[in-house]
Amino acid sequence: MAVKYHIQESHQLVDLALSSSRARKPQDSATQLRLAIHFLLERMMNQGLEDRFNELCVWDSLTPTPKHLQDWSSDFHNALDELNENEQSLAFIETIPRMFDYKLVASSEVEKCQSEVILFIEEFIEVMEEAQEEESGKEILSTSDVSKMFGVTSQTVLTWCKSGRMPGAYQTPGGTWKIPRKALSKIERLLSASSELDAYIPDQETVNEAVSRRRGDWRK
């Protein structure tokens, strides 16, 4: 799904948050972190998700000290660089719950905030997956669907997807592979060509019979 991200602005806001934290202004720092993440998500959120994002208690519970924020911001910047290379990457989403790993949230609030953030992310990913399928405008198949159609294992279909043999196949934010039906035409051609080739290659029994006949002719 093509989305214009505010990558540069987010980089700058996180750097500003770090500066604010060093200047002993944790409230300003927390606000800038919230804006940095919001810039990246805003084009992908419906109104319900927008409201949920704004109401997450994590924003009022952020207490970013310079050391902890420095560690988290390094991860965040790396995720943005990855996003800049691949607009399908949602690695930056994973940096939101890592706020707890880097102790950016008051210890007394971690349990409550973490559960809220996890629920938000799960709903966000679900909305993203639905939007991807709707945008494609095509019938979308799972690896299981394709494996049944071709009589192969799901693992074989995964290999096809990862190796680029199914043009248009994509991985959802949740890590599941989805395959537009039109992507199957290439596999169908390959399997058809393979079947035609097999028709020209005799099986071992036929080869053995031919060898036996030739030996019999030699003996005569």
Secondary structure, DSSP 8 states (H G I E B T S, - for coil): ------HHHHHHHHHHHHHHHHTT-HHHHHHHHHHHHHHHHGGG--HHHHHHHHH-THHHHB---HHHHHHHHHHHHHHHHHHHH-TT--HHHHTTTHHHHTT-B-GGGHHHHHHHHHHHHHHHHHHHHHHHHHHHTS-EEEHHHHHHHHT--HHHHHHHHHTT-STT-EE-TTS-EEEEGGGHHHHHHHHHHHHHHHHHS--HHHHHHHHHHHHHHHH-
